[in-house]
Amino acid sequence: MLVRLLYASRATAPLIASVQESILEQSRIHNPKAGITGLLCFSDDLFIQVLEGGRDEVCELYNTIVRDSRHGHVRILSFEEIRERRFGNWTMGQVNLAKVNPALLLKYGERAELNPFAGSGQATLALLDELIATALVVGRAG
Ligand SMILES: Cc1cc2nc3c(=O)[nH]c(=O)nc-3n(C[C@H](O)[C@H](O)[C@H](O)COP(=O)(O)O)c2cc1C
């Protein structure tokens, strides 16, 4: 049983490279063992993450992540059973939201700035779908 979980959260401190690196390092170690794939989008003060995998594995990882003091205000935007993965090429792809074209943000939101807490989870997922078609996602598995 595959599921996809999407959440957004606020960084507790302005995101610095070493914090970002340590999160990705933990993801690279843990996620392949648990069969988890997904995408982590970050800006100075925001995270958006999609996790795909078995229901138990995704829920266990989410329960760990939600307690991580590096972020807070964690909000689930969408949780669904899926037939297939959309983010299967990434053990945890990364996107720097500062590099996203404002026109793309405007396509899915009321303004050319990202506010996942206000928009629908479906709109945020559609935006992430477009991002994986661009060269902005790094960290492809294998
Ligand atoms: C925004 C955010 C996303 C995270 N994503 C993952 C992830 O995909 N996989 C993972 O193993 N840990 C992730 N973490 C880290 C976990 O919360 C936790 O620190 C880590 O799994 C503990 O690993 P360790 O026991 O090897 O230190 C994330 C943390 C944050 C703040």
The ligand as a Tripos MOL2 file, in Angstrom:
@<TRIPOS>MOLECULE
LIG
   31    33     1     0     0
SMALL
NO_CHARGES

@<TRIPOS>ATOM
      1 C1         12.1340   19.6320    7.1280 C.3       1 LIG1
      2 C2         12.7820   18.3300    7.5170 C.ar      1 LIG1
      3 C3         12.7500   17.2490    6.6460 C.ar      1 LIG1
      4 C4         13.3400   16.0350    7.0090 C.ar      1 LIG1
      5 N1         13.2890   14.9840    6.1430 N.ar      1 LIG1
      6 C5         13.8350   13.7970    6.4860 C.ar      1 LIG1
      7 C6         13.7670   12.6750    5.6050 C.ar      1 LIG1
      8 O1         13.2060   12.7100    4.5060 O.2       1 LIG1
      9 N2         14.3670   11.5190    6.0210 N.ar      1 LIG1
     10 C7         15.0040   11.4130    7.2110 C.ar      1 LIG1
     11 O2         15.5140   10.3350    7.5190 O.2       1 LIG1
     12 N3         15.0910   12.4660    8.0620 N.ar      1 LIG1
     13 C8         14.5220   13.6390    7.7270 C.ar      1 LIG1
     14 N4         14.5990   14.7070    8.5880 N.ar      1 LIG1
     15 C9         15.3790   14.5390    9.8450 C.3       1 LIG1
     16 C10        14.5660   13.8350   10.9070 C.3       1 LIG1
     17 O3         13.6750   14.7540   11.5240 O.3       1 LIG1
     18 C11        15.4930   13.2450   11.9770 C.3       1 LIG1
     19 O4         16.3430   14.2690   12.4890 O.3       1 LIG1
     20 C12        16.3850   12.1670   11.4180 C.3       1 LIG1
     21 O5         15.6350   11.2090   10.7060 O.3       1 LIG1
     22 C13        17.1440   11.4690   12.5550 C.3       1 LIG1
     23 O6         18.1640   10.7330   11.9440 O.3       1 LIG1
     24 P1         19.3570   10.1230   12.8460 P.3       1 LIG1
     25 O7         18.6650    9.2100   13.8130 O.co2     1 LIG1
     26 O8         20.2070    9.3910   11.8530 O.co2     1 LIG1
     27 O9         20.0660   11.2780   13.4800 O.co2     1 LIG1
     28 C14        13.9960   15.9160    8.2490 C.ar      1 LIG1
     29 C15        14.0280   17.0270    9.1210 C.ar      1 LIG1
     30 C16        13.4370   18.2130    8.7560 C.ar      1 LIG1
     31 C17        13.4870   19.4000    9.7130 C.3       1 LIG1
@<TRIPOS>BOND
     1     1     2 1
     2     2     3 ar
     3     2    30 ar
     4     3     4 ar
     5     4     5 ar
     6     4    28 ar
     7     5     6 ar
     8     6     7 ar
     9     6    13 1
    10     7     8 2
    11     7     9 ar
    12     9    10 ar
    13    10    11 2
    14    10    12 ar
    15    12    13 ar
    16    13    14 ar
    17    14    15 1
    18    14    28 ar
    19    15    16 1
    20    16    17 1
    21    16    18 1
    22    18    19 1
    23    18    20 1
    24    20    21 1
    25    20    22 1
    26    22    23 1
    27    23    24 1
    28    24    25 2
    29    24    26 1
    30    24    27 1
    31    28    29 ar
    32    29    30 ar
    33    30    31 1
@<TRIPOS>SUBSTRUCTURE
     1 LIG1         1 GROUP 0 **** ****
